[in-house]
Amino acid sequence: FMTSFIYPVIVAWTWGGGWLSKIFEVGYMDFAGSGVVHLTGGVSGLAGTVILGPRKGRFSNPEEFECHNLPLVVLGTFALWFGWYGFNPGSTLTMKSGSDGALAAQVAMNTTLAAATGGITVFMLRYFIMKKYDVGALCNGILAGLVSITAGCGNMESGSAFATGLIGAFVYQAASMLLQKLHIDDPVDASPVHGFCGAWGVIAAGLFDWGRGIDNYHGWSGFGCMENDDGGCKRGIGGPAIGAQFIMVLMIILWAGSLSSIGFFLLKMTGLLRISEEVEEAGMDSHHHSPPKAYALESKSLSPSKVYSTMTSETQPSTV
């Protein structure tokens, strides 16, 4: 449903040269997909988790839903970060000239700065709130920075990329806390990362464009300004360009959100959206898979001091 009806229409409006590419005679700007890809998926995921409802006991016994394998989370985050250098710099689509290579290098630098800034900022915010080090939040902060810069990585300078990642971190943290407050169960914070930060990324691409104030606008032109037929820079188009970004965000939310809601609602009405209470209580692993457990985790774990004392007692020679 997503790949057949929702995503193709949004691509046709944007990357396919549709009406959003011509709106206000300046068009939208989304270099590698903050809106086209991430906002689309984030809004659809949010619609799904709202209609599905929270997992049983999610907000009454939150300690039972803590992350159980942080090393894999970190590994996956770095795999995603590495992959981002494929579709952000790769979205230059060509390397036939020195300016193309320079733009790809600028995109790579902007991507790195936003990701690092987003991760460190969320990590510090969580420590300020919880007084504990949250590695999972660090990973989602990195992704928040990456999603935020994906739209504007090809039309802003490095300082603006830093600001985009910084603000994206606050957007992610605020959205995550909002969903918790509303008891919306998003297991991996996918909608705060992709939906909310995707929307911010589209807007940031208009706000932080290379052009001087709102007089000039670069957009898809890379290092150069958008030009008139006579070769001169178009003037006074920064405001309409920012307006085009807001309209793009609104249209993606309306299209992806409405169609996803219809699809998930139909699945819910036919009983195909959620597993039975028995399966949910027992767990999908034990009910559908063999072996019944993916991880050999004990219910009780030793503290680091107990582990150390046990190790030293085993290694010390006997005095008898």
N, C-alpha and C positions, 0 to 999 in steps of 0.2 A: 504493500500500500504506500509506504514511504517512497520507495524508489520508482514507483509507477505513476503516482499522482501528485504527491506533495513536492518532492525535490525537483522533478523536471520542470514544473511550472515556474518555480522560483528561479531556476537557472535560465529559463527562457526569458524571464523578465529582465535579467541582469547580464550574466556572462554571454547569453545568447543574443545580445543586442536588442532586447525588448524595450518596452516603454520606459522602464526605470533608467536605462542608459541614455535617454534623451530628455528626461524630465528637466524642466526649467532651462533647457538649452545648455545644460552643463553636465547633467547625468550624475549617477551615484559613483562612489569610489569604494571598492572592496577588493583589494589586490589579490588576496589568497583565501578569503572565505570566512571572516568573522561573522558575517551575516548570512551569506548564502549557505554555508555549511554548518557552522556552530550554532548560530541563533536558531536555525531551522530545527536542528536536532534537539537543542535545549528546550525549546518551547514544546515540541512534541513529547519529549520525555517528561516534562512537567505536567502536561495534560494527562499522560498515562499514570503517573504516580498519584495524582489527585483522585482520579477516577478509581484506581485500584484500591487506594486506602493503605494505611500503615500495616506493617507486619504485626502479627499477634505479639503483644507484650513490648513493642518497640519503645513506647514512651512510659510504660509502667515499670519495665525492668531494662533500662538502657544498657546496663553493664553486660548483659548477655549478647549484645550486638556490636561489641568492640572488634576492631580489626584484628585478625588472627595471624597475619603473616606480613609484617611490615617490610622485611627484605624484598619480597616479591613486589610490593607496592613501589618501593624505591627503584627496583630494577625496571618495572614497567614505565615509571615516570621518565627515567633516563632514555628508555627506548623511544618513547613518544617525543621527547625533546630532540633526540637525534633525528627522528623522522621529520620533524618540523623543518629542518634544513633542506629537506627534499622539496616540500611543496611551498615553502615561502620563497627562498631564492629561486627555486625551480619555476615559480610562476612568472619569472621574467620571460620564459618561453624561448629565449634565444640567447646565444653568446657570440653572435657574429661580429661584434664590434667592441671596442674598448669601453664605450659608454654602457653597453649591456653588462659587461663584466663588473664595471664600477657600481652599477645599480644592484646587481646580485650581491656584491660585497656589502653594500649599505644595508640591504635587506637582512643579510645574515647578522650584521652587527646589531641592528635594531631588534632582531629576534632574540639575540643573546641577552641584551640589556634588559628588555622587558621581562623575560623569563626569570632571570636572576633577581631582579628587583621585586617582582611579584612574590617569588618564593620567600625571600628574606623578610619582606614586609609582613606577609601573613604569619610567618613563624614568630616574629616579634609581637604582632597583635595577639596571637593566641597565648603567648607567654604573659603578656600584660593582663589578659583576661583571666587565664586559668592558673598562672604561676607555675606552669609545667611546660616542658619541651614537647611539642607535638610534631613529630616527623610526618605524619599523615597530612597535617595542615601545610607543612612546607611543600610537600609534593603537589597538593592541590593549588597552592599559591603559584608554583612554577607554571602549572597548566593555565591558571587564570591569567598570568602575564602573557603566555603564548597566545591564548585565544584573543586577548585584548589587542595585541599588536598585529594580528594577522591581516586585518583590513588595511591598516595604514603603514605597513612596513616599507612600502615602496614610494611613499610621498611625504615622509617626515624625517627630520634630522634626529640624531642620536639623543640629544637632550629631551626631545619630545617623546621618544620611545621610552626613556626612563620614566617620564611623567605618566605615560600611558600605562606602563606596568605598575607603577605606584598606585594610581587611582584604581586600576583594575583589581588590585589586592583588597582595597577597601570595599569595592563593589562586591567582590566574592564573599568577604567576611560578613558584610551586612546582609546579603542574600541568604547565606547559610544560616545565620541566626534568625532571620525572618521565617524561613521554612520550619526551623525547630520550634519557633514560637507558635506557628500555625498548626503544628503537629502534622506537617506534610513529610512523609517518609521517603526521602531521596537517599538511598543507601550509600552512594559514593559522591554525593553533592554534584551530580552531573548537570542539573539545571542551573545552579549558581555559577559553575565554571563555564559551561558552554552557552547557556541562555542569557544570563544577566551580563556576563563579561563579553559575550558576543555582541550584544546590543551596545555596550559601552565602546567596544572596538570600532564599530561602524561609525558612531558619533565622533570618536576621537580622530578618525581618519579625516573628517571634515574640519574639526576644530584645530588640529595641529598640522595642517597642510603646510608645505614649504613656502607657499605664497606669502607675500608681505601683507600682514593683517588680513583684511577681507577684500583688498583691492585686487590682488592677483590670486590665481588658483592654479596649482599644478595638476592634481588628480592623477590621471593615467599617463600624463606626459613625462613622468620621471623627474629628472633634474631641471627640465625646462617648464615654462608656464604654458597654459592652454592658449593657443594662438587664434587670432582672427584670420580671415582669408588673405589679408595683406601681410601676414607674418608677424604682426605686432601682438603683444600680450592682451588678452581679453581683460577688461577692467570691471571692477565692481561685481564679480561673480562669486565671491567667497560666501556671501550671505545665502544666495540661492543654493549653492553647493551644500552648505550645512543643512538647509531645509530638505534637500534631496536625501540626505542621510537619514534624517528623522522619518521621512515618508517611507524609506526602504525598511527601516526597523518596524514601523507600524504595519506595513503590508505583509511582511514575513510573519509577524505575530498573528495577524488575523487569518492568513491563509493556512499556515502550518498548525496553529492552535485549534482552529475550528475543525479542520479535516481530521486531525489526530483525535480530537475529542469525540467526534462522531464514530471514528473507527474503534476506539477503546470502549466507548459506550455500547456499541453493538456487540463487541466481544464479551463485555460484562453481562449483557442481557441474555446471551446465549450460553453463559456459564463457561466460556473458554478462556477468560482472562486470568482467573485465580485458581490455584490448587485447592483441594478440599481441606477442611480444618484438620482432619486426621493426618494428612500428608504434611501439612504445615507444622503440626505439633511434633511429628516424628522426625521431620527433616527430609529434604529431597534426596540427600545422599543415601540414607539408610533405607528409604522407600523404593528408590529406583535404580540404585547402583550396587555393584559388587566390586571390591569390598565396601561395606556400608559406611566407612569413615575415610575421608581423604587425608586426615591428619591424626596422628597418635598423640593427642593432647591429654594430659592428666588434669583432673579437676583441681588438684592442689599442687602448687609449685613452691620450690624452696627459695628463700630469700638469698641474695648474693652472699650475705655473711654466712648463712648455713652451708651454701655450696662450697665456700672457701674453707670453712672448718672441716667439712667432710673430706675435701681433697687433701688437706694437710694431714689429717689424721690417718688417711690411707697411705700417704707417702712417707711418713715418719717411721724410722726403724723401731722395732719393738725393744723395750728395755728388759724384757723378761729373759 
